[in-house]
C-alpha cells in the first residue's frame, strides 16, 4: 500500500474528523473530547483489522488521527495579542 496513493482519503478523514471534533467553547468540552477520543480509538482498532481488505478505511482513520493531534495542539497552544502600553 502506498501512502501517497491514498492521500486523498487521509485528507478526507482529517476534514471529517475535524468537523466532528468538540469545540473548545462548549461547556461539556471534556465529556465530548473523551467521547471523540474513544470513537477514534475504536475506529483505529477496527480498521487495523480490515486493513488488507479495505485500505481506504484505514487511511481515512489515519486522517482522523492527524485531526486528533491537531485538536490537541489547538486546545493547548494559546496566542494572546495585546496592544503596547502599560
N, C-alpha and C positions, 0 to 999 in steps of 0.2 A: 504494500500500500504506500503510495506516495502522499506525503503531507501536502505538497504544493498542488497536487492534482485535486485535492478536496478542500482547498482554502475557501471556496465559496460557501461550503457547508459550515466551516468554522466561523466565518463572518456572520452567517445567518443565525447560528446558535448563539453567538455573542450578542447580537441585537435582540433576539427573543428573550434570552435570559436577563439581559439588562432591562428590558421593558417590564418584566415581572418582578424585578428586584424591589424590595421595600424602600420607601422614601425616608430620608433622614428626618424629615419634619413630622412624620407620623407619630402620634402619641404611643402607639403599640409597636414601635420600631424593633425592639428586642425580640418580642414574640414572633413578629413577621420574619425577622432575619433568621431566627432559629428554624422556622418552617422552610424558608428558602434554602438554607444550608442543608437541611435534611433531605429535601427533594432533590437537590443536586447530587448529594452523596448516593442516594438510591439510584438515580439515573446513571451515574458513573459506574456503579457496581453492575447494574443490569446491562449496560451497553458493552462493558468489557467482556461479558459472557457471550454476546452475539456479534462480537467484532468481526469474526471471519465471515459471517453470513451477511450482515448488513453494516458495512463500514461507515455508511452515511450517518447512522445514529450515533456511532462513536465520535465522529468528528463534530457533529452537532453539539454533543455534550462537552467536547473539548473547548468549543467556543463558550459554552456555559461556564467552564472553569475559569477561562480568561475574564469573563464578566464578573464572576465571583471575586476574583482578586482586584478587579477594577473597583467594585463596590467597597471592598475593604479599604483600599487606598483612598477612595473618595471620602469615606467616613472618618478616616484618621488624619488626613492632611487638611489643615485649615489655613487659608491665606487671608490675612487681615490687612487691609489697606487703610491707613489713616492719613489725614491731612497734616502737613507740617504745622508747627506751632507749639503751644505749651502742652 
